[in-house]
Amino acid sequence: MALRNSNNYLVAIAIEDTYNTQQTIIDSDALTIPDKLDWNFAPITAEFTKKENSLYKAADRTKITGNLTNATLSGDFTDGHSLLLALYFDDTDSPYLYPSSIPDTTLSASIYQLYLNSAGAVVTYDVLPGAVIKDLSITGEANGIIQYSATIDAAEYRQEVANTGDDELTISSPQEAGTPFLFGDVVASSWDSKTVINSFNLSLSKTYVDNVLRFQNSLTKTNDRYIGVGGTLSISQLWDTDDNDTDQAYRYNESAITATITLATAAYEWEIGIEGVITEATRPDADRGLFVGNYTFDLTSGGGTYELPVQITVTAL
């Protein structure tokens, strides 16, 4: 019996030239990261309407009518993760932002779990072709490392593939995960010009067409068009009696207001600019000695600096 060591794999992400066609070349356009990938085959099923003529349900009554694989990718967020932004935003260059109109297609990738031997060579792998990022969250809290989580839909899966012969991967100097962003290096600016925050959570999401339109006359999804984008930014910060007395008046403002969070390492600066309206403004935990204000922006466009729900600008220092 050969036991799988879960502590000895890398994740590789390669943007596909053709949707749902396994990208076997992992080169400088691809990314390898020591992050956590959880995936599972989640078939779409239907039952025959035939009469059973029995007390018992027949084993062959339920049929798989669509192949779908779900995955979650998570880990420390670093200055080398810009490929995730490209996949999520369908935008391969900084500044990363949503398209100005509803796109006909969305970028897909082959996402790998590369299983390594003791010498670090790839022996076998799992691969999820036709993978698209549905949701992306970036979070940070004081004294911590910025974290991320991405929710993924893939069209197929291949499991325990031997890295030989026609299935051998060509791995040539892929990008690697860079330096993690530390919350202590975050620079913040909110609608009231406050620069000190305790935590933040940026959640971005896409609304895809339903499965009838994603699968059509195919057992594999062939149409990953999305019809809406959105998200929220939640931040917590110390309550300031001079600056926060009018916070409630900002709730559901008809004009979008602006907040900026900048992540930085010695090599890169990532500015996350958002437009939104405040939907929640609360100040709990009065007994801790200082009031803490919690605010949630519903991401919208128009009215502020960016005129877009979110824009992420990556700058090399």
Residue frames relative to the residue before (quaternion, step in Angstrom):
aa qw qx qy qz dx dy dz
M 1.0000 0.0000 0.0000 0.0000 0.00 0.00 0.00
A 0.1972 -0.7753 0.5928 0.0930 3.57 -0.91 0.98
L 0.2240 -0.7995 0.5468 0.1075 3.57 -0.41 1.24
R 0.3907 -0.7067 0.5417 0.2334 3.53 -1.03 0.81
N 0.2523 -0.7558 0.5880 0.1392 3.58 -0.83 1.01
S 0.3072 -0.7982 0.4904 0.1673 3.56 -0.35 1.25
N 0.6457 0.5386 -0.3229 0.4344 3.58 1.23 -0.28
N 0.7103 0.4500 -0.2326 0.4888 3.56 1.27 0.01
Y 0.5549 0.5607 -0.4512 0.4173 3.56 0.55 1.16
L 0.2604 -0.7185 0.6199 0.1782 3.52 -1.35 0.39
V 0.3439 -0.6854 0.5923 0.2474 3.54 -1.27 0.41
A 0.0692 -0.7759 0.6260 0.0361 3.57 -0.98 0.87
I 0.1079 -0.7807 0.6147 0.0323 3.57 -1.03 0.86
A 0.0340 0.7911 -0.6072 0.0663 3.57 -0.73 1.11
I 0.3972 -0.7120 0.5265 0.2412 3.60 -0.71 1.06
E 0.4089 -0.7480 0.4780 0.2118 3.56 -0.83 1.04
D 0.4616 -0.6491 0.5312 0.2888 3.55 -1.15 0.71
T 0.7758 0.1112 -0.0401 0.6198 3.55 1.13 -0.80
Y 0.5652 -0.6327 0.4081 0.3372 3.55 -0.86 0.97
N 0.8602 0.0523 -0.0824 0.5005 3.56 -1.00 1.00
T 0.5399 0.5293 -0.4556 0.4698 3.58 1.03 0.82
Q 0.4682 -0.7251 0.4239 0.2744 3.55 -0.43 1.25
Q 0.2823 -0.7506 0.5809 0.1397 3.55 -0.81 1.10
T 0.1424 -0.8478 0.5086 0.0485 3.59 -0.16 1.27
I 0.6342 0.4929 -0.3352 0.4924 3.59 1.27 -0.12
I 0.0712 -0.7856 0.6145 -0.0109 3.55 -0.58 1.22
D 0.1309 0.8262 -0.5241 0.1601 3.54 0.10 1.36
S 0.8139 -0.2767 0.1857 0.4760 3.57 -1.20 -0.47
D 0.6247 0.5179 -0.3450 0.4717 3.61 1.24 -0.24
A 0.6485 0.4995 -0.3013 0.4891 3.58 1.31 -0.24
L 0.3174 -0.7381 0.5713 0.1676 3.54 -1.36 0.16
T 0.0777 -0.7563 0.6458 0.0700 3.57 -1.04 0.80
I 0.0029 0.8128 -0.5773 0.0780 3.56 -0.83 1.06
P 0.4015 -0.7070 0.5251 0.2513 3.61 -1.11 0.66
D 0.3176 0.7700 -0.4860 0.2647 3.57 0.89 0.98
K 0.5560 -0.6219 0.4520 0.3158 3.55 -1.32 0.17
L 0.0512 -0.7861 0.6159 -0.0046 3.57 -0.81 1.07
D 0.0435 -0.7662 0.6411 -0.0050 3.55 -0.74 1.12
W 0.1001 0.8082 -0.5749 0.0791 3.59 -0.74 0.98
N 0.0239 -0.7913 0.6109 -0.0082 3.53 -1.23 0.50
F 0.4539 -0.6560 0.5310 0.2858 3.56 -1.09 0.76
A 0.0440 -0.8076 0.5870 -0.0364 3.57 -0.69 1.14
P 0.0998 -0.8470 0.5180 0.0665 3.61 0.39 1.16
I 0.3856 -0.6568 0.5932 0.2608 3.52 -1.28 0.55
T 0.0940 -0.8327 0.5457 0.0014 3.59 -0.73 1.03
A 0.0730 -0.7512 0.6524 0.0687 3.52 -1.39 0.35
E 0.3451 -0.7330 0.5483 0.2071 3.54 -1.21 0.51
F 0.5210 -0.5988 0.5083 0.3340 3.54 -1.15 0.69
T 0.3944 -0.7208 0.5198 0.2339 3.56 -1.10 0.66
K 0.4026 0.7402 -0.4675 0.2675 3.59 1.25 0.05
K 0.5570 -0.5820 0.4741 0.3553 3.55 -1.26 0.49
E 0.4186 -0.7179 0.5012 0.2414 3.55 -1.01 0.81
N 0.1174 -0.8066 0.5605 0.1465 3.61 0.99 -0.85
S 0.6799 0.4144 -0.2703 0.5412 3.54 1.10 0.71
L 0.5426 -0.5876 0.4856 0.3528 3.51 -1.30 0.35
Y 0.7398 0.4346 -0.1974 0.4742 3.54 1.19 -0.61
K 0.4732 -0.6537 0.5180 0.2836 3.51 -1.13 0.71
A 0.4114 -0.7257 0.4956 0.2419 3.59 -0.80 0.98
A 0.5520 -0.6425 0.4254 0.3185 3.55 -1.01 0.83
D 0.7376 0.4200 -0.2314 0.4754 3.59 1.05 -0.74
R 0.4214 0.7188 -0.4699 0.2915 3.59 1.21 0.25
T 0.7150 0.4003 -0.2388 0.5211 3.59 1.06 -0.74
K 0.0787 -0.8071 0.5851 -0.0015 3.55 -0.78 1.07
I 0.4392 -0.6485 0.5516 0.2870 3.56 -1.17 0.66
T 0.1183 -0.8273 0.5486 0.0230 3.56 -0.63 1.16
G 0.7995 0.0773 -0.0669 0.5918 3.57 1.27 -0.06
N 0.3185 -0.7416 0.5617 0.1816 3.56 -1.02 0.83
L 0.1333 0.7750 -0.6055 0.1226 3.55 -0.82 1.02
T 0.1160 -0.7829 0.6096 0.0438 3.54 -0.95 0.92
N 0.1939 -0.7826 0.5851 0.0875 3.55 -0.85 1.01
A 0.0086 0.8048 -0.5928 0.0299 3.57 -1.03 0.74
T 0.1505 -0.7422 0.6428 0.1154 3.50 -1.34 0.44
L 0.1107 -0.7768 0.6192 0.0294 3.55 -0.85 1.04
S 0.1063 0.8131 -0.5593 0.1210 3.58 -0.75 1.02
G 0.2758 0.7581 -0.5651 0.1731 3.54 -1.27 0.36
D 0.7101 -0.3679 0.3389 0.4956 3.54 -1.30 -0.38
F 0.3457 -0.7310 0.5508 0.2068 3.57 -0.95 0.89
T 0.0618 -0.8319 0.5506 -0.0318 3.56 -0.65 1.14
D 0.6274 -0.5377 0.4069 0.3895 3.55 -1.33 0.15
G 0.6318 0.5169 -0.3423 0.4653 3.59 1.28 0.17
H 0.5654 0.6397 -0.3618 0.3745 3.59 1.28 0.07
S 0.3152 0.7875 -0.4941 0.1905 3.62 1.14 0.32
L 0.5488 0.6063 -0.4098 0.4041 3.63 1.15 -0.42
L 0.5995 0.5481 -0.3605 0.4585 3.59 1.10 -0.58
L 0.6305 0.5157 -0.3333 0.4748 3.58 1.04 -0.73
A 0.6306 0.5338 -0.3353 0.4527 3.59 0.97 -0.83
L 0.6752 0.4883 -0.2976 0.4658 3.60 0.90 -0.88
Y 0.6931 0.4830 -0.3000 0.4431 3.56 0.84 -0.92
F 0.7718 0.3736 -0.1948 0.4762 3.59 0.80 -1.00
D 0.3437 -0.7215 0.5179 0.3050 3.64 1.22 -0.25
D 0.5760 0.5470 -0.3437 0.5009 3.53 1.10 0.78
T 0.2224 -0.8453 0.4761 0.0965 3.56 -0.29 1.24
D 0.7433 0.3466 -0.2114 0.5317 3.61 1.24 -0.05
S 0.4932 -0.6249 0.5184 0.3123 3.53 -1.23 0.60
P 0.5283 -0.1886 -0.8273 0.0301 1.60 -2.00 1.52
Y 0.3941 -0.7114 0.5359 0.2266 3.56 -1.01 0.89
L 0.1797 0.7769 -0.5788 0.1708 3.55 -0.77 1.10
Y 0.6318 -0.5266 0.4044 0.4000 3.54 -1.27 0.34
P 0.5540 -0.5958 0.4460 0.3731 3.62 -1.10 0.57
S 0.5756 -0.6262 0.4156 0.3223 3.55 -1.19 0.60
S 0.7779 0.1506 -0.1028 0.6014 3.60 1.23 -0.35
I 0.6594 -0.5105 0.3607 0.4177 3.57 -1.23 0.35
P 0.3331 -0.7843 0.4884 0.1881 3.61 -0.59 1.12
D 0.5100 -0.6378 0.4836 0.3151 3.57 -1.25 0.46
T 0.7921 0.1287 -0.0531 0.5943 3.58 1.11 -0.62
T 0.2302 -0.7414 0.6041 0.1801 3.54 -1.31 0.13
L 0.5674 -0.6105 0.4255 0.3526 3.57 -1.04 0.73
S 0.1061 -0.7786 0.6159 0.0563 3.56 -1.04 0.82
A 0.1743 -0.7833 0.5913 0.0803 3.53 -1.26 0.46
S 0.3518 -0.6296 0.6282 0.2918 3.50 -1.40 0.22
I 0.1065 -0.8004 0.5896 0.0204 3.56 -0.66 1.15
Y 0.1709 -0.8279 0.5337 0.0216 3.55 -0.68 1.19
Q 0.1669 -0.6440 0.7208 0.1944 3.44 -1.48 0.37
L 0.1392 -0.8022 0.5793 0.0386 3.55 -0.48 1.24
Y 0.1928 -0.7950 0.5682 0.0891 3.57 -0.51 1.20
L 0.2231 -0.8242 0.5177 0.0535 3.53 -0.68 1.18
N 0.3842 -0.6667 0.5738 0.2804 3.53 -1.26 0.43
S 0.7526 -0.4045 0.2617 0.4490 3.58 -1.29 -0.03
A 0.6737 0.4768 -0.2926 0.4828 3.60 1.22 -0.43
G 0.5647 -0.6285 0.3713 0.3850 3.60 1.29 0.00
A 0.5081 0.6386 -0.4273 0.3891 3.61 1.26 0.18
V 0.4897 -0.6529 0.4937 0.3003 3.58 -1.14 0.68
V 0.1781 -0.7999 0.5689 0.0685 3.56 -0.63 1.17
T 0.7733 -0.0500 0.0622 0.6290 3.56 0.90 -0.98
Y 0.0969 -0.7956 0.5937 0.0723 3.57 -1.28 0.20
D 0.2758 -0.6589 0.6576 0.2396 3.47 -1.44 0.24
V 0.0568 -0.8047 0.5902 0.0297 3.58 -1.06 0.63
L 0.1796 -0.7575 0.6227 0.0782 3.53 -1.11 0.87
P 0.1100 -0.8076 0.5766 0.0558 3.62 -0.15 1.20
G 0.7831 0.3171 -0.2368 0.4798 3.56 -1.26 0.38
A 0.3552 0.7612 -0.4723 0.2672 3.58 1.14 0.65
V 0.0324 -0.7739 0.6324 0.0007 3.56 -0.99 0.92
I 0.4094 -0.6977 0.5324 0.2493 3.56 -1.12 0.70
K 0.2516 -0.7843 0.5552 0.1157 3.56 -0.70 1.14
D 0.8082 0.0467 0.0361 0.5859 3.55 0.85 -1.02
L 0.0565 -0.7827 0.6198 0.0099 3.55 -1.11 0.73
S 0.0091 -0.7957 0.6056 -0.0079 3.56 -0.82 0.98
I 0.1109 -0.7560 0.6439 0.0389 3.55 -1.13 0.81
T 0.0063 0.8271 -0.5579 0.0680 3.57 -0.65 1.12
G 0.0130 0.7935 -0.6084 0.0095 3.52 -1.22 0.54
E 0.0574 -0.7789 0.6243 0.0161 3.53 -1.18 0.65
A 0.6579 -0.5408 0.3495 0.3907 3.57 -1.09 0.75
N 0.8308 0.1766 -0.1958 0.4900 3.56 -1.08 0.95
G 0.6639 0.5117 -0.3095 0.4490 3.58 1.21 0.29
I 0.5227 -0.5703 0.5249 0.3551 3.51 -1.46 -0.18
I 0.5065 -0.6346 0.4802 0.3319 3.60 -0.96 0.81
Q 0.1691 -0.7908 0.5859 0.0522 3.56 -0.95 1.00
Y 0.1145 -0.7742 0.6140 0.1026 3.57 -1.28 0.33
S 0.0547 -0.7603 0.6442 0.0623 3.53 -1.35 0.32
A 0.0861 -0.7947 0.6006 0.0180 3.57 -0.90 0.95
T 0.2391 -0.7508 0.6013 0.1326 3.57 -0.95 0.93
I 0.1186 -0.8349 0.5365 -0.0326 3.55 -0.71 1.16
D 0.1492 -0.7192 0.6685 0.1166 3.54 -1.25 0.68
A 0.0770 -0.7880 0.6097 0.0363 3.58 -0.91 0.93
A 0.5333 -0.6561 0.4400 0.3023 3.56 -1.16 0.60
E 0.8036 0.0570 0.0263 0.5919 3.57 1.03 -0.82
Y 0.1458 -0.7497 0.6164 0.1915 3.53 -1.33 -0.29
R 0.0862 -0.7293 0.6722 0.0940 3.52 -1.32 0.49
Q 0.1431 -0.8341 0.5328 0.0036 3.53 -0.72 1.12
E 0.8513 0.0737 -0.0867 0.5122 3.57 -1.09 0.84
V 0.2184 0.7815 -0.5441 0.2134 3.55 0.87 1.02
A 0.3849 -0.7165 0.5307 0.2384 3.60 -0.78 0.98
N 0.3835 -0.7481 0.5017 0.2038 3.56 -0.83 1.02
T 0.4959 0.6139 -0.4485 0.4197 3.56 0.60 1.21
G 0.8171 0.2919 -0.1891 0.4597 3.53 -1.35 0.22
D 0.8347 -0.1431 0.1267 0.5164 3.55 -0.98 -0.89
D 0.6915 0.4676 -0.2740 0.4776 3.60 1.20 -0.43
E 0.4393 0.7053 -0.4639 0.3071 3.60 1.22 0.08
L 0.3572 -0.7376 0.5403 0.1909 3.54 -0.95 0.94
T 0.2962 -0.7051 0.6127 0.1994 3.53 -1.21 0.64
I 0.0240 -0.8136 0.5791 -0.0456 3.56 -0.33 1.29
S 0.1166 0.8130 -0.5484 0.1569 3.54 -0.45 1.26
S 0.8337 -0.2756 0.1314 0.4601 3.57 -0.32 1.34
P 0.1169 0.7970 -0.5840 0.1003 3.63 0.62 1.01
Q 0.5989 -0.5115 0.4570 0.4133 3.53 -1.31 0.27
E 0.1971 -0.7740 0.5909 0.1140 3.55 -1.14 0.62
A 0.6306 -0.5219 0.4029 0.4094 3.54 -1.24 0.47
G 0.3485 -0.7727 0.5009 0.1751 3.53 -0.85 0.99
T 0.7794 -0.2943 0.2626 0.4867 3.54 -1.04 -0.88
P 0.4546 -0.6920 0.4769 0.2951 3.63 -0.79 0.91
F 0.4456 -0.6559 0.5426 0.2771 3.54 -1.19 0.68
L 0.2324 -0.7631 0.5899 0.1253 3.57 -0.91 0.93
F 0.5332 -0.6368 0.4451 0.3347 3.56 -0.98 0.82
G 0.6090 0.5818 -0.3471 0.4124 3.58 1.11 -0.62
D 0.6897 0.4472 -0.2791 0.4964 3.60 1.25 -0.34
V 0.4440 0.7030 -0.4498 0.3261 3.60 1.29 0.06
V 0.1407 -0.7419 0.6496 0.0884 3.53 -1.12 0.82
A 0.0672 -0.8246 0.5616 -0.0087 3.57 -0.68 1.07
S 0.0125 0.7565 -0.6538 -0.0094 3.52 -1.25 0.57
S 0.1031 -0.8187 0.5641 0.0290 3.58 -0.56 1.14
W 0.7796 -0.3813 0.2362 0.4371 3.53 -1.36 0.09
D 0.7416 0.3621 -0.2192 0.5204 3.59 1.13 -0.58
S 0.5581 -0.6561 0.3487 0.3695 3.58 1.29 0.55
K 0.4057 0.6872 -0.5042 0.3301 3.60 1.13 0.50
T 0.2295 -0.8164 0.5243 0.0770 3.55 -0.90 0.96
V 0.6634 0.4792 -0.3049 0.4872 3.61 1.26 -0.13
I 0.0475 0.7944 -0.6021 0.0643 3.59 -0.69 1.09
N 0.4367 -0.6905 0.5177 0.2540 3.57 -1.25 0.50
S 0.7907 -0.0929 0.0990 0.5969 3.59 1.07 -0.72
F 0.0529 -0.7722 0.6278 0.0825 3.54 -1.32 0.21
N 0.0715 -0.7627 0.6411 0.0467 3.52 -1.30 0.47
L 0.0812 -0.7847 0.6145 0.0069 3.57 -0.54 1.23
S 0.0266 -0.8013 0.5969 -0.0299 3.59 -0.60 1.16
L 0.0666 -0.8011 0.5947 -0.0114 3.57 -0.63 1.19
S 0.0081 -0.8210 0.5696 -0.0372 3.59 -0.95 0.82
K 0.2316 -0.7324 0.6230 0.1479 3.51 -1.34 0.50
T 0.2589 -0.7227 0.6154 0.1788 3.54 -1.21 0.60
Y 0.1846 -0.8001 0.5652 0.0800 3.56 -0.51 1.21
V 0.5964 -0.5089 0.4570 0.4201 3.54 -1.27 0.30
D 0.5889 -0.6120 0.3800 0.3665 3.58 -1.09 0.57
N 0.7309 -0.4784 0.2791 0.3987 3.55 -1.31 0.33
V 0.5583 0.5895 -0.4052 0.4202 3.60 1.12 -0.52
L 0.7360 0.3932 -0.2219 0.5044 3.57 1.00 -0.82
R 0.6222 0.5377 -0.3536 0.4458 3.62 1.16 -0.39
F 0.7589 0.3730 -0.2026 0.4939 3.60 1.04 -0.73
Q 0.0455 -0.8201 0.5642 0.0837 3.61 0.91 -0.92
N 0.7592 -0.3357 0.2164 0.5139 3.67 -0.91 -0.65
S 0.5475 0.5571 -0.4224 0.4599 3.53 0.59 1.21
L 0.4362 -0.6750 0.5236 0.2829 3.57 -1.14 0.61
T 0.7087 0.3759 -0.2323 0.5500 3.58 1.31 -0.20
K 0.5181 -0.6464 0.4479 0.3363 3.57 -0.89 0.85
T 0.1064 -0.8200 0.5624 0.0064 3.54 -0.87 1.00
N 0.7486 0.3335 -0.1530 0.5522 3.56 1.28 -0.23
D 0.0084 0.8277 -0.5590 0.0482 3.57 -0.23 1.27
R 0.1949 0.7918 -0.5520 0.1743 3.56 0.93 0.83
Y 0.1511 -0.7725 0.6070 0.1088 3.55 -1.05 0.74
I 0.3027 -0.7974 0.5142 0.0900 3.51 -1.07 0.84
G 0.8006 0.1085 -0.0783 0.5841 3.58 1.23 0.06
V 0.1154 -0.7714 0.6223 0.0667 3.55 -1.17 0.61
G 0.1350 0.7993 -0.5775 0.0974 3.53 -1.16 0.46
G 0.0837 0.8060 -0.5847 0.0380 3.50 -1.24 -0.33
T 0.3139 -0.7240 0.5804 0.2011 3.50 -1.38 -0.09
L 0.1578 -0.7192 0.6601 0.1487 3.52 -1.34 0.37
S 0.0655 -0.7856 0.6151 0.0106 3.55 -0.74 1.11
I 0.0136 0.7898 -0.6129 0.0197 3.56 -0.92 0.89
S 0.1704 -0.7415 0.6327 0.1443 3.54 -1.28 0.45
Q 0.0587 0.7975 -0.5944 0.0852 3.55 -0.97 0.86
L 0.6171 -0.5505 0.4079 0.3869 3.54 -1.23 0.46
W 0.4655 -0.6792 0.5003 0.2678 3.53 -1.06 0.86
D 0.1374 -0.7819 0.6069 0.0379 3.53 -0.87 1.04
T 0.3991 -0.7585 0.4562 0.2394 3.59 -0.48 1.14
D 0.6571 0.5100 -0.3188 0.4545 3.59 1.16 -0.50
D 0.7810 0.3742 -0.1723 0.4694 3.59 0.95 -0.96
N 0.7571 0.4499 -0.2108 0.4241 3.59 1.07 -0.65
D 0.4274 0.7358 -0.4575 0.2583 3.59 1.19 0.06
T 0.7393 0.3849 -0.2336 0.5008 3.62 1.15 -0.45
D 0.2929 0.8034 -0.4858 0.1810 3.60 1.24 0.26
Q 0.6481 0.5368 -0.3390 0.4206 3.58 0.90 -0.84
A 0.6254 0.5607 -0.3387 0.4239 3.58 1.12 -0.65
Y 0.6182 0.5503 -0.3504 0.4384 3.60 1.24 -0.35
R 0.5235 0.6651 -0.4252 0.3206 3.60 1.13 -0.38
Y 0.8535 0.0132 -0.0770 0.5152 3.51 -0.94 1.08
N 0.1539 0.7904 -0.5650 0.1799 3.55 1.00 0.86
E 0.4651 -0.7067 0.4562 0.2760 3.59 -0.89 0.85
S 0.6928 0.3675 -0.2698 0.5588 3.58 1.27 -0.18
A 0.4725 -0.6783 0.4834 0.2881 3.56 -0.94 0.90
I 0.1841 -0.7550 0.6182 0.1183 3.54 -1.16 0.67
T 0.4783 -0.7242 0.4574 0.1937 3.53 -1.23 0.53
A 0.0254 0.7459 -0.6654 -0.0179 3.52 -1.24 0.64
T 0.1320 -0.7912 0.5952 0.0489 3.57 -1.10 0.70
I 0.0344 -0.7564 0.6531 0.0159 3.53 -1.06 0.88
T 0.1101 -0.8071 0.5795 0.0269 3.57 -0.71 1.08
L 0.1890 -0.7606 0.6157 0.0811 3.54 -0.86 1.09
A 0.0222 -0.8349 0.5488 -0.0357 3.59 -0.89 0.84
T 0.0550 -0.7158 0.6926 0.0706 3.47 -1.34 0.61
A 0.7090 -0.4230 0.3131 0.4694 3.58 -1.23 -0.14
A 0.7444 0.4238 -0.2139 0.4697 3.60 1.16 -0.59
Y 0.8213 0.1544 -0.0373 0.5479 3.61 1.04 -0.72
E 0.1557 -0.7312 0.6534 0.1193 3.48 -1.39 0.40
W 0.1036 -0.7868 0.6078 0.0270 3.56 -0.80 1.06
E 0.1143 -0.7940 0.5953 0.0457 3.58 -0.55 1.16
I 0.1342 -0.7739 0.6177 0.0402 3.56 -0.72 1.16
G 0.0269 -0.8082 0.5878 -0.0246 3.57 -0.43 1.22
I 0.0537 -0.8144 0.5777 0.0088 3.58 -0.82 0.91
E 0.2181 -0.6985 0.6614 0.1648 3.49 -1.37 0.48
G 0.2415 0.7946 -0.5335 0.1601 3.59 -0.91 0.78
V 0.3628 -0.6685 0.5898 0.2714 3.49 -1.40 -0.01
I 0.4543 -0.6837 0.4979 0.2797 3.57 -0.99 0.80
T 0.1348 -0.8049 0.5759 0.0483 3.56 -0.70 1.10
E 0.7770 0.1551 -0.1182 0.5985 3.58 1.24 -0.33
A 0.0861 0.7620 -0.6385 0.0656 3.55 -1.04 0.82
T 0.1494 0.7989 -0.5588 0.1645 3.57 -0.25 1.28
R 0.1678 -0.7805 0.5945 0.0960 3.56 -1.24 0.41
P 0.0294 0.8302 -0.5539 0.0558 3.60 0.26 1.24
D 0.7614 0.4311 -0.2706 0.4014 3.55 -1.39 -0.31
A 0.1282 0.8173 -0.5495 0.1168 3.57 0.83 0.91
D 0.6615 0.5444 -0.3087 0.4132 3.59 1.09 -0.63
R 0.5443 0.6221 -0.4123 0.3832 3.59 1.19 -0.01
G 0.6495 -0.5233 0.3202 0.4492 3.57 1.24 -0.03
L 0.7732 0.0763 -0.0479 0.6277 3.57 1.17 -0.63
F 0.4828 -0.6380 0.5126 0.3118 3.55 -1.09 0.72
V 0.1476 -0.7517 0.6356 0.0962 3.56 -1.14 0.73
G 0.2243 -0.7807 0.5712 0.1184 3.56 -0.73 1.06
N 0.1393 -0.7768 0.6113 0.0586 3.57 -0.99 0.90
Y 0.0377 -0.8194 0.5693 -0.0551 3.54 -0.73 1.14
T 0.1092 -0.7785 0.6161 0.0492 3.54 -1.06 0.81
F 0.2059 -0.7536 0.6168 0.0960 3.53 -0.84 1.09
D 0.2362 -0.6913 0.6596 0.1768 3.55 -1.10 0.77
L 0.3821 -0.7669 0.4648 0.2232 3.59 -0.45 1.20
T 0.0741 0.7699 -0.6257 0.1007 3.54 -0.82 1.11
S 0.4150 -0.6854 0.5263 0.2848 3.57 -1.26 0.06
G 0.7605 0.4247 -0.2866 0.3989 3.52 -1.27 0.49
G 0.7621 0.4167 -0.3002 0.3943 3.49 -1.11 0.78
G 0.7825 0.3047 -0.1618 0.5184 3.58 1.14 -0.46
T 0.8187 -0.2722 0.1996 0.4646 3.52 -1.27 -0.51
Y 0.7831 0.3985 -0.1808 0.4418 3.58 0.84 -1.03
E 0.2302 -0.7951 0.5195 0.2121 3.60 1.15 -0.63
L 0.6740 0.4067 -0.2796 0.5497 3.59 1.29 0.40
P 0.6040 -0.5699 0.3909 0.3971 3.63 -1.08 0.52
V 0.7911 -0.1039 0.0963 0.5951 3.58 0.96 -0.84
Q 0.0138 0.7722 -0.6346 0.0269 3.54 -1.12 0.75
I 0.0934 -0.8005 0.5917 0.0197 3.58 -0.74 1.08
T 0.1070 -0.8099 0.5767 0.0029 3.54 -0.57 1.23
V 0.1619 -0.7896 0.5893 0.0548 3.57 -0.68 1.15
T 0.0164 -0.8084 0.5867 -0.0444 3.55 -0.71 1.13
A 0.3377 -0.7183 0.5731 0.2039 3.56 -0.90 0.98
L 0.3182 -0.7699 0.5265 0.1696 3.58 -0.86 0.97
